[in-house]
Amino acid sequence: MYFPLQDIEAAALNMNDPQHLRIHSLETFGTHDGPGIRMVVFVQGCQFRCLYCQNPDSLDVKGGRLVEIDELVKRALRQKTYFGEEGGVTVSGGEPLLQRSKLTAFFKKLHEHGINTCLDSNGRMNTPEVHELMEHTDLLLLDVKHINEEWHLRLTGQSNRTSLGLAAYRESIGRKMWLRYVLVPGWTDQPEYLKAWAQHFTSYKTVERVEIIPFHQLGMHKWEMMNMAYPLKYTPTPALELKESTLELFNQYFNQVILK
Ligand code: SF4
């Protein structure tokens, strides 16, 4: 269930205020971003420019609303009974790593209350501050959007180096992650690169699950509403055959592969 943020007291504060997160929206009872039932905080701001972005309104780093971290903790506590054993709080985006230090503070507070933390990231940064955040992240959902540097640049406007670096770092500290892959016809479905992607991660012991997310067109109206030219307007959703062959391929390399 999504709801707007007008009901949250958010003063006009400096972006660098350590007490506030810049967020786009909140979801309660989320079941798509991590295990169990979760409160999902979608943060505002992203430096990728994925051609298929379903939330172009979350890209502007100056958009969204500033919300007190303590207010978010209070909301999580009110929902804690619904989280059960597996659930908790997920921070998604936008790109959470742009607010890494604030998220470390947020996750520390959630842990003080015994709430599980999950971070959904594109791996835009791989710095000591991000490594500190990793210590307080129970599960990393890492989107590795393309294994080939050139295709990654074309698809997202950014290199895949930090994403691959962050995956390697997470593996080196032995903390679990789920990898996510958006399957886009004509962009991320090249058999040789799908295989290279799987081969790159197959030996990772911390990868519990791989999620294949078929491209869809549900975000198109947002591009239109924002008067932005949507580059994938005529890109079809993946055919059943492509979804099944990708699932079959990834199943050869990973123990648990989920086709969303
Ligand atoms: S990383 Fe996510 S939020 Fe950022 S542009 Fe890509 S799809 Fe959109």
Residues whose N, C-alpha, C, O or C-beta is under 5 A from the ligand:
A	BS01	SF4	C46 F48 R49 C50 C53 Q54 G93 G94 N122
